[in-house]
């Protein structure tokens, strides 16, 4: 049966229009003003595409997050915990063990069957460019990344991600979804030390 892209919605529209038995009208040529047969009884039904009540949704979300009376102050504590993640401090010596370098992105490819991952070819000042797998595809197009100068953690232990060996990490700001790359305000040669 030919129907628009949302078959269940189309079927409900057809039912409300009283045309369930009229298979002869299931063609695109009948999808025009005035094509409904005279005398067709239209039945009232529930909205096919109900409105989203944002106020009710927000109130429900706040109710789920609200502390119970037995737990006063818990909501405020949760909010404070989210704002300040507990991170242990490192010494300067520990920090200096990181090999942070300027990298220039030479090529960007999608990782097969991975919506969020790119396979990057990055020049970090070595004889051969490195391959890095980066979760940047949700926030950046390949065009935005190509030729970008970024900060790379060059001595990160290699890891195989979706069958691709990643030899480093591009630094970016943001939580699960990156919002900005850590870049440079002036051009630098690939491989330049970042401190």
C-alpha positions in Angstrom: 0.0 0.0 0.0 1.6 3.3 -1.0 1.7 5.7 1.9 3.8 8.6 3.2 6.9 8.0 5.3 5.0 7.5 8.6 2.8 4.5 7.9 1.1 4.3 11.3 0.2 8.1 11.2 -1.0 7.8 7.6 -3.2 4.8 8.6 -4.8 6.8 11.5 -5.4 9.8 9.2 -7.0 7.4 6.7 -9.2 5.9 9.5 -10.3 9.3 10.7 -11.2 10.4 7.2 -13.4 7.3 6.9 -11.4 5.9 4.0 -10.2 2.6 5.3 -12.3 0.7 2.7 -11.3 2.9 -0.2 -8.0 1.4 -1.4 -8.6 2.9 -4.8 -7.8 6.3 -3.3 -4.4 5.3 -2.0 -2.4 7.0 -4.8 -0.6 10.3 -4.9 -3.0 11.7 -7.6 -5.7 11.6 -4.9 -3.6 13.6 -2.5 -4.9 17.0 -3.6 -7.6 19.5 -2.4 -11.1 18.4 -3.3 -10.3 14.8 -3.9 -12.2 13.5 -0.8 -15.4 11.7 -2.1 -18.6 13.6 -1.4 -20.6 12.3 1.5 -17.5 10.8 3.3 -18.1 10.7 7.1 -15.1 12.0 9.0 -14.8 10.6 12.5 -13.3 12.6 15.4 -10.2 10.9 16.9 -7.3 11.6 19.2 -4.8 14.1 17.8 -2.4 12.3 15.5 0.4 14.6 16.4 -0.3 15.9 19.9 1.2 19.1 21.1 4.1 18.8 23.4 3.4 20.7 26.7 6.8 21.9 27.6 5.6 23.3 31.0 4.2 19.9 32.0 7.4 18.1 30.9 9.6 20.5 32.8 7.4 20.2 35.9 7.6 16.4 35.7 11.4 16.6 35.4 11.7 18.9 38.4 9.4 16.6 40.4 11.6 13.6 39.6 14.7 15.6 40.8 13.1 17.1 43.9 14.2 15.6 47.2 11.7 13.7 49.3 10.9 15.2 52.8 13.1 12.5 54.4 16.0 13.9 52.4 16.1 17.7 52.9 18.9 19.4 51.0 19.6 16.5 48.8 18.7 18.4 45.6 21.1 21.2 46.4 23.9 18.7 47.2 23.3 16.9 43.8 23.5 20.2 42.0 26.7 21.2 43.8 28.2 17.8 43.1 27.5 18.2 39.3 29.1 21.7 39.3 32.3 20.6 41.1 33.4 17.2 40.0 35.9 15.6 42.5 39.3 15.5 40.9 42.4 14.7 42.7 45.4 17.0 42.3 48.6 16.1 40.5 52.1 17.4 41.1 54.1 19.4 38.6 56.3 16.4 38.1 53.3 14.2 37.2 52.0 16.9 34.9 55.3 17.2 33.2 55.2 13.6 32.2 52.5 14.4 29.7 53.9 14.9 26.2 51.6 17.7 24.9 52.4 18.8 21.3 51.0 20.9 18.6 49.4 18.7 15.9 48.1 19.6 12.5 45.1 17.6 11.2 46.0 16.4 7.7 43.0 14.1 7.0 39.6 13.2 8.5 37.7 10.0 7.9 34.5 8.6 9.4 35.0 5.4 11.4 32.6 2.8 10.0 29.6 2.1 12.1 30.5 4.7 14.7 28.5 7.9 14.6 30.7 9.9 16.9 34.1 8.9 15.8 36.6 10.2 13.3 39.9 8.7 12.2 42.3 11.5 12.1 45.8 11.7 10.4 47.8 14.2 12.5 51.3 15.6 12.0 52.9 15.9 15.4 56.4 16.7 14.1 57.6 13.1 13.6 58.8 11.4 10.5 55.3 9.9 9.8 51.9 11.3 10.8 49.9 9.6 13.5 46.5 8.0 13.4 44.2 9.1 16.2 40.6 8.1 16.8 38.6 11.1 18.2 35.0 11.4 19.4 34.5 14.7 17.6 31.9 13.8 14.8 28.9 15.0 16.8 30.3 18.5 17.1 32.6 19.1 14.2 32.4 18.5 10.4 35.5 17.1 8.6 35.9 20.5 6.9 36.2 22.3 10.3 38.9 19.9 11.5 41.0 19.7 8.3 44.2 21.7 8.7 43.3 22.7 12.3 46.2 23.1 14.7 45.3 21.2 17.9 46.9 20.1 21.1 47.7 16.4 21.2 48.6 14.1 24.1 51.4 12.3 22.2 52.4 9.8 24.9 49.0 8.4 25.6 49.1 4.6 25.6 47.9 3.3 22.2 44.4 1.9 22.1 42.4 0.1 19.5 39.0 1.7 19.0 36.5 0.1 16.6 39.4 -1.7 14.9 41.6 1.4 14.4 44.7 1.9 16.5 44.7 5.3 18.1 48.1 6.8 19.0 47.3 9.9 21.0 44.4 12.1 21.9 43.2 15.5 20.6 42.2 17.8 23.5 38.8 19.3 23.5 36.6 21.2 26.0 33.2 19.7 27.0 31.8 16.7 28.7 30.5 13.7 26.7 30.0 15.9 23.6 32.9 18.2 22.8 32.1 21.9 22.5 35.4 23.3 21.4 38.9 22.2 20.4 42.0 23.2 22.4 43.7 25.2 19.6 46.4 27.8 19.3 46.1 31.6 18.9 49.2 31.7 16.7 50.6 29.3 14.0 53.2 26.9 15.4 55.1 24.1 13.8 53.7 20.6 14.3 55.5 18.9 17.2 56.0 22.1 19.1 55.9 21.3 22.9 52.9 22.6 24.8 53.3 23.3 28.5 
